[in-house]
Each structure stands twice: as structure tokens, then as C-alpha cells.
Amino acid sequence: MKKFLISVLMGVSLVASANSVSTVIAPNGVYSLLSAGANYGSFTVRQIGITATTATNALVALIDAPTNSLSYVNSAYTNRLSYGTNYITSWTNFYGTVQSVTNIALVDVTNIVTASTNTYPTRIIAGAAANSTAVFSGVNYYFDQGVLVTNQGSGSATVVITY
């Protein structure tokens, strides 16, 4: 029983522990705060702290992206589509009567999908007023690829996330 309680308490302490990372990001800056590859999978952001370090507001977006790019390109590809349809065959017989037969057919076609540019998903956009700090606790934002931070405000910001 004692070994069981020790293992349970150790498991609880491992779950309760959290990591934090922080950065200072300039206006219109983009920074890769966390990489899913370094953590071997996805992770959950549980708290976000934003400090506007100047006399102007900070507006920060957290984006689920693997690199410092805000968008990605799906390359063009070709696939095959099949659909069922009916067709009517009509003819005039020897006596001048029009005859019609309805048949069902499976039609195969080639579909060409052009390249497209998509943006990575934005999980949260939050801000802090000039010379102040805003903290968002008790949140669960899930990131599968990494955390990319952008500052859309006019002043520098310090961003701290706990995951």
C-alpha cells in the first residue's frame, strides 16, 4: 500500500508541474515561442501573461504554427472522382415510335485541385493596455504544431506562457 501511495503522489506531482517560456516581441514581430518537435507532440497552454513594456498598447496573437510563417501552401494535386448517374438512351423503332431506356452508370473523372494558401489557426488574440500586465489563467488552448507569437500592437510586449 505504501508503494502504491508513493507512486500515486509522484504521478500527481508530475501532472501538476508546468513549464513556462517567455519572450519580448517588438511591434509587428513574429517569434516561434514553442516547437512541437522539441516537445515530441502537442501541448496545452494553461496561462498567458502579456505585459505592454512601453506607453502604448500590446496586441498579441498565439498561432498554432510550426515555423515563423503565418501561412502555408497546399500544393496542387490530381485525384479521381467517381459518381453514379443515370442516362437515357432514345431511338425510333421501325414503326416510328420513340423508345427510351434509362440506365445507371458509374462515371470516373479526373479532378485537378489547384494550389492554395491557407493561414495557420489562431488560438487567441489578447492585449494589454499601456504599461500594464494582463494575465489569462485557467485556459486550455491546444497547440499541435507549435506556438507562434505575433505582436500586432504599436508597442513592445513581453509574453509568458505556461504549458
N, C-alpha and C positions, 0 to 999 in steps of 0.2 A: 504494500500500500504506500509506503514511504517513497519508493522509487517512482510509482505512478504519479504521486503528487508533485514530486520534483520535476518529472518530465512535463506535466501539465503546466506548472508555473514557468518553466523555461520556454515552453511554446507560447504562452501568453506574453511573456516579456519580448519574444521575438516579433510577435504580431504588433505589439504596442509601440515598438521602436519606429522612428521615422527619420528620413533623411531630408536635408534641406540644401538647396543651391540658391545662389543669388548672383546678380549681375547689375551693373549700371549700364543703362542703354540711352544713347543720345536720341534727340528728336529725329524721326524718320529712320531710326536704326532698326536693324534686324539681327537677332542673335539666336543661335541654337543653344538653348539652355540645357536640355537633356536629350540624349540619344538613346532610342530603344535598343540599339545594338549593344551599347555598353551595359545595359541592364538586362540583356537577354530576354526581352519580351516587353509587354506593355506594363503600364503603371498607372496609378491613380493619384491625382493631385488633390490633397486634402485641405490645404490652406494656401492662400495667396496674399502676399503683402506688397503694396505698391507705395513708394514714397516719392513724392514730387520734390526733387532736390533743389529746384530753383523757384523763382517767384512766378512761375507760370504752371499751368495745369499739365498733368501727365495722363495720357490715354494709352493703355497697354492692351494688346490682344495676344492671347495664347492660342497658338495654332498647332494642330496635330500634323506635323511635317517632319520628314527625316533629315532635311538639309536646310540651308539658308535661302531656299527658294520658296516663294509663295504659291507657285503653281507647278503643275506637271503636265506632260503631253502624253496622251494615249496615241500610239502610232496607228496608222491605217492598217486595216486587215480585211480579209475576204472570208466570208462564211457561206454555207449552203443553207437555204431555207426550203422547207417542204410544206406544202399546204394542200388540203383537199378541196376540190371544186367540182362543180358539175358542168357538163357541156351538152348541148342539144345538137343532134345531127338530123337534118331535114332533107328530104328528097321527094320528088314527084314520081309516083309509080306509073305503070303503063296506061292506067285508066284516067290519069290526070288528078289523082287525089294526093294531097300533100301528106306525107308520112313523117313523123318525128319520133325520135328515141332519145331519152335523157340518160346519160351515163355519168358515173362518178369517176374522177381521175385524181391521181396523186401527182402534183406538179413540183418539180425541183427547179429552183432558180439560184443563181449566184448573187449574193448581196455584198456590195462593196461599202464598207464603213470608212469614212474619211477620218483623218487625224483630228483630234480635238484637244483643246487646252482646258484644263479644269483647275480650280483652286482647291487647296487643301482645306479641310474643315476647321473652322474657327470654333473653339470650345467656349471662350469667354472674352468679352471686351469689358474692361473695367478701368476706372480712372481714380485719380487722387487730385484734390484741389491743391493750389499753390502752397508750397512749404508745409504740407501735411502728409499724413500716412493713412491709407485705407487698408484694412485687413478683412479678408473674406474667409471666415472659418466655417468648419462643418460642411464643406462642399465635397463633392465626389465627381471630378472631371476625369474621364478616362482617355488616355493617350495610347495609341497603338504604335505610332511611328517615331515619336519624339516630341519635345516641346520647343516650338519656335516662338520667340517673343518679339513683338514689334512695338515700337513706341510711335503712336500717331499724334501725340500731343506736341505742344510747342516747347516744352522744357524737358530736361533730362529726368530720368526716373530710375530708382533702384527697385528691382523686382526680386522678391524672395518667395520661393515656393517650397512647400513641404509635401513630400510624397511618400 
